[in-house]
Amino acid sequence: MKISNNHKTPLALPDGTEIIPGSPATVPNWPAIKKNAVVQAWLAANILSESEDDTEPFLLGTFNLPDSILLIEGGDSVTRDDVVQHAFKASALSLKDWNSLDEVDREARISASLDALKAEAAAAAQAVIDAKVADDQKKVDLIAKLEAGGIKHDKRWGVDKLQAALDEAEKSKTGS
């Protein structure tokens, strides 16, 4: 338990612990000291205040993975901590429950999470490749249509400009 002195001068607790103003101190035997009548009065007058220890519980992870993990060749990488966080969130367990898992179960969940992250990265990379292939095919199709119609164009043009040239030529033919 951390105890803060809200007074202007240092205060000595019955066990001899001195608490300096503005500097919270850890008082290990606080439950016993708190029962003292003087300490009770200081708490009631807000001369002393209690706060939980600021040592936050930590998330147990793994050391069976390297610090940095490549998800796909030539692609993104993640840290070991990212994988552990992903596994923890996917588990929907509380921090206490996660940390109380036996090591084999926790390692299996972390491994499954890494597999899921790799699959997501591979799917995203494949989607980019598929979009590029589709865009390239559309460009080839537009160039073929423009050439078949004898419409002036430049092969370096993008899909939008090629489509605009085709639309303009069709407008001219229909007279609209």
VEXDREN-2710 file (C-alpha; in Angstrom, 1 decimal):
% VEXDREN-2710
k/r/px/py/pz
1/MET/0.0/0.0/0.0
2/LYS/1.3/3.5/-0.9
3/ILE/0.8/6.2/1.7
4/SER/0.9/9.9/0.8
5/ASN/1.6/12.7/3.3
6/ASN/-0.6/15.6/2.4
7/HIS/0.8/17.8/5.3
8/LYS/3.6/20.4/5.0
9/THR/6.1/18.6/7.2
10/PRO/7.3/15.0/7.3
11/LEU/5.3/12.6/9.5
12/ALA/6.6/9.6/11.4
13/LEU/4.4/6.5/11.7
14/PRO/4.3/4.4/14.9
15/ASP/6.7/1.9/13.3
16/GLY/9.2/4.6/12.7
17/THR/8.6/5.0/8.9
18/GLU/8.9/8.6/7.9
19/ILE/6.7/9.9/5.1
20/ILE/7.9/13.0/3.3
21/PRO/5.3/15.4/1.9
22/GLY/4.5/14.8/-1.8
23/SER/6.5/11.5/-2.0
24/PRO/4.2/8.5/-1.6
25/ALA/5.9/5.7/0.5
26/THR/5.3/2.0/0.5
27/VAL/4.4/0.9/4.0
28/PRO/4.5/-2.9/4.1
29/ASN/2.9/-3.4/7.5
30/TRP/0.2/-0.8/6.8
31/PRO/-2.8/-2.9/7.9
32/ALA/-1.4/-3.0/11.5
33/ILE/-0.3/0.6/11.5
34/LYS/-3.7/1.8/10.1
35/LYS/-5.4/0.6/13.4
36/ASN/-3.4/3.2/15.4
37/ALA/-5.7/6.0/16.7
38/VAL/-3.3/8.8/15.6
39/VAL/-3.0/7.3/12.1
40/GLN/-6.8/7.0/12.0
41/ALA/-7.1/10.7/12.8
42/TRP/-4.6/11.6/10.1
43/LEU/-6.5/9.6/7.6
44/ALA/-9.9/11.2/8.6
45/ALA/-8.4/14.7/8.3
46/ASN/-6.8/13.7/4.9
47/ILE/-3.3/14.4/6.3
48/LEU/-2.5/10.9/5.1
49/SER/-4.1/9.2/2.1
50/GLU/-3.9/5.6/0.9
51/SER/-3.5/4.5/-2.7
52/GLU/-2.9/1.1/-4.3
53/ASP/0.6/0.1/-5.2
54/ASP/1.5/1.5/-8.6
55/THR/3.1/-1.7/-9.6
56/GLU/0.8/-2.8/-12.3
57/PRO/0.4/-6.5/-12.9
58/PHE/2.2/-7.7/-16.0
59/LEU/1.0/-9.9/-18.8
60/LEU/2.9/-13.3/-18.9
61/GLY/4.1/-14.1/-22.4
62/THR/6.7/-16.4/-24.0
63/PHE/10.4/-16.5/-24.6
64/ASN/10.0/-19.2/-27.2
65/LEU/9.7/-16.6/-30.0
66/PRO/12.3/-14.1/-31.2
67/ASP/11.8/-10.4/-30.3
68/SER/10.8/-9.6/-33.9
69/ILE/8.8/-11.9/-36.1
70/LEU/8.4/-11.6/-39.9
71/LEU/4.8/-12.4/-40.8
72/ILE/5.3/-12.8/-44.6
73/GLU/8.5/-12.8/-46.7
74/GLY/9.2/-9.2/-47.6
75/GLY/6.3/-7.9/-45.6
76/ASP/5.4/-6.7/-42.1
77/SER/6.9/-7.9/-38.9
78/VAL/5.6/-7.8/-35.4
79/THR/7.2/-7.9/-32.0
80/ARG/6.8/-10.9/-29.6
81/ASP/4.9/-8.6/-27.3
82/ASP/2.4/-7.8/-30.1
83/VAL/1.7/-11.5/-30.6
84/VAL/1.2/-12.0/-26.8
85/GLN/-1.1/-9.0/-26.7
86/HIS/-3.1/-10.4/-29.7
87/ALA/-3.4/-13.8/-28.0
88/PHE/-4.5/-12.2/-24.7
89/LYS/-7.2/-10.1/-26.4
90/ALA/-8.4/-13.1/-28.4
91/SER/-8.7/-15.2/-25.3
92/ALA/-11.1/-12.7/-23.6
93/LEU/-9.6/-13.7/-20.3
94/SER/-8.9/-11.4/-17.4
95/LEU/-5.2/-10.6/-16.8
96/LYS/-5.4/-12.8/-13.6
97/ASP/-6.9/-15.7/-15.5
98/TRP/-4.4/-15.3/-18.4
99/ASN/-1.5/-15.3/-16.0
100/SER/-2.8/-18.4/-14.2
101/LEU/-2.9/-20.5/-17.4
102/ASP/-0.4/-23.3/-17.4
103/GLU/2.6/-22.6/-19.6
104/VAL/1.7/-25.2/-22.2
105/ASP/-1.9/-23.7/-22.7
106/ARG/-0.5/-20.1/-22.8
107/GLU/2.2/-21.1/-25.4
108/ALA/-0.5/-22.9/-27.5
109/ARG/-2.7/-19.8/-27.5
110/ILE/0.3/-17.6/-28.4
111/SER/1.3/-19.9/-31.2
112/ALA/-2.3/-20.0/-32.6
113/SER/-2.4/-16.2/-32.4
114/LEU/0.9/-16.0/-34.4
115/ASP/-0.6/-18.3/-37.0
116/ALA/-3.7/-16.1/-37.2
117/LEU/-1.5/-13.0/-37.7
118/LYS/0.5/-14.6/-40.4
119/ALA/-2.7/-15.7/-42.2
120/GLU/-4.1/-12.2/-42.0
121/ALA/-0.9/-10.7/-43.4
122/ALA/-0.9/-13.3/-46.2
123/ALA/-4.5/-12.6/-47.0
124/ALA/-3.9/-8.8/-47.1
125/ALA/-0.8/-9.3/-49.4
126/GLN/-2.9/-11.6/-51.7
127/ALA/-5.7/-9.0/-51.8
128/VAL/-3.1/-6.3/-52.9
129/ILE/-1.8/-8.7/-55.6
130/ASP/-5.3/-9.6/-56.8
131/ALA/-6.2/-5.9/-57.0
132/LYS/-3.0/-5.1/-59.0
133/VAL/-3.7/-8.1/-61.4
134/ALA/-7.3/-6.9/-61.9
135/ASP/-6.2/-3.4/-62.5
136/ASP/-3.6/-4.6/-65.0
137/GLN/-6.1/-6.7/-66.8
138/LYS/-8.6/-3.8/-67.0
139/LYS/-5.8/-1.7/-68.5
140/VAL/-5.0/-4.4/-71.1
141/ASP/-8.7/-4.7/-72.0
142/LEU/-9.1/-0.9/-72.3
143/ILE/-6.1/-0.6/-74.5
144/ALA/-7.4/-3.4/-76.7
145/LYS/-10.8/-1.6/-77.1
146/LEU/-9.0/1.7/-77.9
147/GLU/-6.8/0.1/-80.5
148/ALA/-9.7/-1.8/-82.0
149/GLY/-11.6/1.5/-82.3
150/GLY/-8.6/3.3/-83.7
151/ILE/-8.7/5.7/-80.8
152/LYS/-5.6/7.7/-80.0
153/HIS/-4.1/6.8/-76.6
154/ASP/-0.8/6.3/-74.7
155/LYS/0.0/2.9/-73.2
156/ARG/1.5/4.7/-70.2
157/TRP/-1.9/6.2/-69.2
158/GLY/-3.6/4.8/-66.2
159/VAL/-6.9/3.0/-66.2
160/ASP/-9.0/6.2/-65.4
161/LYS/-7.5/8.1/-68.3
162/LEU/-7.9/5.2/-70.7
163/GLN/-11.5/4.8/-69.7
164/ALA/-12.1/8.5/-70.1
165/ALA/-10.6/8.4/-73.7
166/LEU/-12.9/5.4/-74.5
167/ASP/-15.9/7.2/-73.1
168/GLU/-15.1/10.3/-75.0
169/ALA/-14.8/8.4/-78.3
170/GLU/-18.1/6.6/-77.7
171/LYS/-19.8/10.0/-76.9
172/SER/-18.4/11.4/-80.2
173/LYS/-19.8/8.4/-82.1
174/THR/-23.3/8.7/-80.6
175/GLY/-23.3/12.5/-81.0
176/SER/-24.2/13.2/-77.4
END
